[in-house]
Amino acid sequence: MKKTATQINDMTFDSLAQARALTLPSRDSMLQRAPSVKHFWDSNTPLLTAAWKAWEENGEAPNLKPDTSLLDAKLRDAVEQAWQDPNKEAAVKDLWEEVSTGVYQAQFFDPQRLAELRQYLNAVADAGIPTRPPYGIALNRHGAMLDPRSEGYLAAPAFQAFYRELMDQYMRPIARLLFPNIMGYDNQTFGFSIQYQTGMDTSLQPHTDASAATLNINMNLPDETFTGSEVDFYDRQEGTVNRLTFKPGTAMLHLGGVPHAAQPITSGTRSNMVLWLYGDRMQTPIAGRPADPVEAHQRWTIPDVELDQFAPF
């Protein structure tokens, strides 16, 4: 039996209302990864997915639909040309500066468009629909899981289309270009947002990522300053520590095995989007293993594989 427009609107309202009425698990239970926490997210996945769709369809979402027009124009143009002709990929590589061994930096988002992206993410935070904060290394109160394999992820359809484009059209081919040995270990994706605030989630201890490659993108506005929160990268070859700072819209792309840490933030906030690539069942390349020769056109492809359900945290 076909549903009427009124029935559909009622279902939309019901999914939003029911999602907003949910009581999140306690902070302690999330930090302890109690079984009840996983049950909460798993049992409510259909409801939360419907609620995010309803949030967009009933006009509560901002008019902005995130897309690649938010990216730095030079990067966007170079990537688009490389997809049309992979032999032009050198123009993409030229935009990335190696700032530490195995770590590259470039302008990723257009600083003048970041306010639009942040407006969208602020609306997400104010939507009243539960999202799961990252609680891998620490429970970040102002972050969200971005990938569909994660419990309680940001399932808004417009954002998911944007996220998928970032991973498939930008991160993967660029990471393959800079790090040839990740080919074959980049079929699967993972992502989260994170915010460092004075007196709250202030730092991150030295660690490596469970990824083949990590893209860490700053989302601070040009007038949104902070002090501290530098990222230390440990150069095993040189035996040194290189301390780097994010500028609005810049990104650092590095091998997951590069040790790094975030220094304590001393004023303001730092907001970042962190994206990972790895292989099926979370496989990553063996460090130091020579990369097989790869033609340019092989880098600018999208793997034809199903997304698995293995998530690092």
N, C-alpha and C positions, 0 to 999 in steps of 0.2 A: 504493500500500500504506500503510495507516494505521500510524503509529509508536506504539509502546507507551510507557507512562509511563517505563519504565526507559531507553528510547532517548532520550526527550526530556530526562530528567535528565542523561544522558551528554552530550548536545549542549550543555546549559546549562553543565555543568562544563567542557567542552572550550572553549567560547567565552570563558569567564572565564579559564581557564588560559592559553589562547593569547594573549589580550589582555594579560594580566599578564606574559607572557614577552617581549613586544615591547621592543625597545631604541629609546628615543626618539632622534631626531636630536640632534646636539650643539647647544649654545647658540650657538656661532659660526655654524654652518650655518643655524640659524633666523634669526639676526639678519641674515645675508647673503641670506636667502630663496633658498637654493640650490635648484635644480630637484629634487634628491633629497628635500627636505623636503616639497614638495607631493606628490610621488609616494608618500611614506610615508603621508601622511594619506589621500590618495585611494584608494590600494590597500587600506587597512585599514578603510575606512568601514563595510562590511558587518559585519566582525568586531566593531568597537567598538560599533556599534549593538546587535548581539546580546548583547554582554557587559553593557551597561548594563541591558538588559531582564532578563537573567539575574540580575544583581545585585539587582534588585528582587524577582524571583520566587522566588529561593532564600532570602530572609529576611535577607540581609546589609544591606539598606537600613534606615534607622531606621523606627520605626513611624509617625513623623510623615510625612504626605503634605502638602507645601507647598500652601496654598490661601489664599484671600483673608481668612480669619479672622485671618491674621497682620497685616493692615493696620489702620491707625488706625480706630477705630470711627466717628468723625465723618465721615471721608472715605468709608469703605465705605457708610455709610447714605445719605449725600448722593448718591453715585454710583448706588446701587441705585434710589433714588427718581427720579433723572434718566433712567435707562433705562426706568422705568415711565411717566414723564411728563416728556419733555424740557423742558417749560416750567418745570420746577423746577430747572433747571441753575444758576440763580444761587446756590443754596446751595453748589454745588461751587466756583464761582468765589470765593465769599467766604472759603473756607479757604486761598486762595493769596495771599500778600503779595508785591507787586512790590518786590524789594530792590535792583534795579538795572535800568536800561532793558533790557527784553527778557528779564529773569530773575525768576522767581517761586519762592517757597519755601513749603513746607508740611510738616506732619507726615504721613508716608506709612505707615511701619510702626509698629505698637504697640511701644514700647520694651520692654514687659514680655514680649513674645512673640518678641523677636529671638533670645533664647537657643535657641529651638527651631529657628529657621531656620539659625542658625549651626551647631547640632549636625548638622543635615542636611548642610550644605555641608562641614563637617569630615569627615563620613563619606564624602562624595564624594571629598574630597582623599585620604583614606586607603584608598580602594577598590582602588588599584593598577591602575586602568584608565587608560591614557594619555589626557590631555586636552591640547588645544593652548592654550598660554598666549597672551595678547595680545602680539603683537609688531608693532604698527603704528608707534607712536612709540618705544616702548622694550619690551624683552622683560620682562614682569612675571612673576616666578616663581610668584606665588601667585594668579594669576587663571586664568580659563577662558573660552572662547567659549561663548555660550549659545544662539545661533540656529542652526537646522538648515542654513542656507546656508554656515555656517563649517566649515572643516576641523577635525576633532577636537573637535566641540562636545559639550557635556554632554547626551547623548542619553537619560538616564533618563526613561522615560515620564511618571512623576509630576511631575518637574520641568518637562518640556516642556508639560504641561497647565497648570501654574501660570504659566509664562512666557507662554504664549499668552493666558491670561486677563488678565495684567497689561497686555499690549500692546493687546488688543482692547477690553477692558471699561474700562480705566482710562487708560492713557497717551494713546491716540489721541483719544478724545473730549475729554479735559481739554486736550490741546494744541490741538485745534481751537477750543475755547472761549477759550483765552487768546491764541492766535495764529491768527486766521481765515485768514490768507494761506497757511497750509500745506495747506488743503483741496486734494486732488488730488495732493499731494506727500507722502502719508502711507500709501501702499498697502503698502510694504515695511518690513521690520523688521530690526533688528540689535541684538546685545547682548553684553556681556562683564562679567566681574567683575574687580576689580583691588584690590590691596592695597599700601599704601605702608608701608615699614618702614625704621627708622633704619639707615643703613649699607648698604641694599640698593637697592630701587626707591624713591627718596626724593622725587622731584619730577617736574613735567611742564612743559616750556617753553611759552611763549605760542603759541597755535594757535587755529584755528577747527575745527569738526567738519564732516565731509562728510554732514551730516544736515539735514533740515528742522527737526527739534526733537530735543533731548537731555534725557533724564530721568536725573539722577544721584542715586542713593539711598544714603544712608549706612546701614551695617549694623553699626556698633559697638554693643556692649552698654552699658547705662547706667554700669557701673563700669569700662569699658574706655577709659581716657582716653588722649589723645595731645596733643602740643604741636606747633606748626607746622602744616604741611600745609593752610594756608588756601588758598582759591581766589580768585584775583584776576579780576574781570570788568572789561573795558575798555569804558567808556561812551563811544561815539563821539560821541553828541549833546552830552554835557557836557564831554568831554575829560578825564574823570577815571577813576581806578581804584578800584573798590570791592572791599575785601577781606572775604570772608565765610567763616564757619566752620560746619561741619556739627555738628549735635547728633544723638544716637542716633535713628535711624529717620527723620530729616528728608530731604527731597528738594529738589533745585533743578531746575526745568524751564526751559529756555531755548532760544532759537533757535540753530540750529547755527552761524550766522554771527557770533555774538557772540564776540569774542576773549576767551580766558581762559587761565589758567595755574595750576598747583598749586605752592605754595611748598614748600621742603624740610621734611620732617618731622624734628623734633628729638628726639622721644621717643615710645615706644609705636608703635601701628600704626593705620592708617585703612583700613577695608574698605568698598568701595562696589560697587554694581551699576549699570551704565551701559547705558541703553537708547536706541536711536535709531529715528526714523521718517524715511523718505525715499520718493521716488516711484519708479516703474518705471525700471530702468536707472540708479538712483542720482540721479535728478533732484531738484533742490531749487528752491524758489521764488526768483524774482528779488528781491533786496533792494529795499525801498521801493515795490514794485509794489502798488497798492491791491487789497484783497481783494474778490472778488465777494460780493454779499449771500448769506447762508446762513441758512436757517431752523433753529431749534433741533433739530427732528427729524432734519435732515440730519447734524448732528454726531454724534448718537447712533446710528450705524450702523456695520456692519463691511463693508469693501470686499469685493466679490465678485470677487476676482482671484486668480490663481495666484501663489505666491511665486516670484520669479525667483532666479537664482543669482549675482547681483552682490553682492559683499561689499567694504566699504571696505578691509579688511586681514585 
